[in-house]
Amino acid sequence: MNLAQDEPLRTLQSNGWINTSDSRNPVALALSSQIIESTIYCTLSTCSADGFPWASPVFFAYDADMHLYWSSTTAAQHSQNLYRNQGRVAIAIYGTHAGEGKGKGIYLSGTARELAPEKVDTVMQLLFQR
């Protein structure tokens, strides 16, 4: 699946996290790239057609344009939720080894979709390289 980011990122001064808000701050974008590059798991947040939330930690990779990719079975709950909700997803990427109050991470929201078959080999290589 591929996350197509809908909004730019900005840093929250109060906690150092980045979220999907209305800024194109180059400092925040550099920090978000650093977090993505240094973290191998993200948490996908999806919702069932009935409105039940679901959070799934997944191993992910990214390309030069910072599109995120992960590999999941189509039978997985998060995959089914994505199919039933037009691909709507929220993602949190954060390091789990930082001390309390020292963590940095990003929140993303957007639309995920299944990869076109001709892109699978390229994306699988990105995953294997991680």
N, C-alpha and C positions, 0 to 999 in steps of 0.2 A: 504494500500500500504506500502511497505517496501523499505527504501532507503539502497542500498548496496553502501557504501562509496568506491569510486575508489582510492582516494589518501589520504595520511596522512596530518596532519595539522601543521601549524607553526604560530607563532606570528609575526605580522608586528610591528616593533619597532616604526614606525612613528605614528601609530594610536591605537595600542593596540588590534586591531581586529585579528582574526585568519582566515586563508583562506585555501583552498585546494591546498597547494603547496607541495614542495618536502622535507619536514623535518619530523623527528620523535621526535622532541623536547619534552621531558617529561613535561616541564613546560607548553608548549602550549597545550599539550593533557590534562593536569589537568585543565587548564583554560577553555578549550572547554567543558569538562565534567561538570564543575561548571556552565557554561552558559546554557548548555542543561538542567541540573537538576533544574535550577532556573527560567526557562522560559517555558510557556505553549503554546505559539503560535509561529509558524514559517511562513515564506513566501515562498511558492513554486513558482518557475519560470519555466514555460513551454513554448512551442512554437507550434503553429498550423502547420499542414502540409504545409500551404501556407506561413509560416514564420512570422506570427503575434505573438508577445510575449504576455504572460498572466501571471499575478502575483496573487496568491491566498493566503490570510492568512488562516491558518488552525490550529486547536487545535491538539497537537501531544503528543505522549508518546514515550518511549524508553525502550530498554531491557538492560540487564547486559553487552551486547557487544556494546552498543550505536547504535544499529539499530533504526531508527526512524520509527514510525507508525502513521498513521492518518486514519480517516474514512471519506470517501467521496462517494457520489453517482456516479455510472458509467456514468451518464448523465452530470455531472459537466464538465465545459469547460476544467479544468486542467486534469481531468481523460481522457477525449477524446484526449487531446493533448498527454498525456503519451502513450495511446494505439497506436496512429498514428506515434509516434516518438521513438519507441523501448524503452520506459520508461525513456528517457533522461530528467533529471531534475536538477535544481540548487535550493539550499535552503539557505535562510538567517535566522539566529536565533539571536535575539538581544533584549535587554531590552529597553523598550520605556520610562522609567521614569528617565533616567540619564540626567543630564544637557548637554548642548552643549559642544562637545569635550570630554565628560567624558564617553561616551557609550562604551560598549564592546559587541562583537558579533562574530559569525563565519559564514563563507560561506562554503557551501558544494556543490559538484557536483557529480552526480552518476547516477545510474539507479534504478528506482522504478518499482515494479511489484505488481500485485494483490496477496494477501495472498492465500496460499493453504487453502482449507476449514478446514482442521484439526487444523490449527493454529489460526483461528478466535476467538474462545473463550478465549484463552490465551491472545491474543493481546487486545481484548475488556476489559479484566480485567485490563491490564496496563492502558488503557485509562480511565476507571472508577476510578482507584486509583489516577489519577492526579487531 
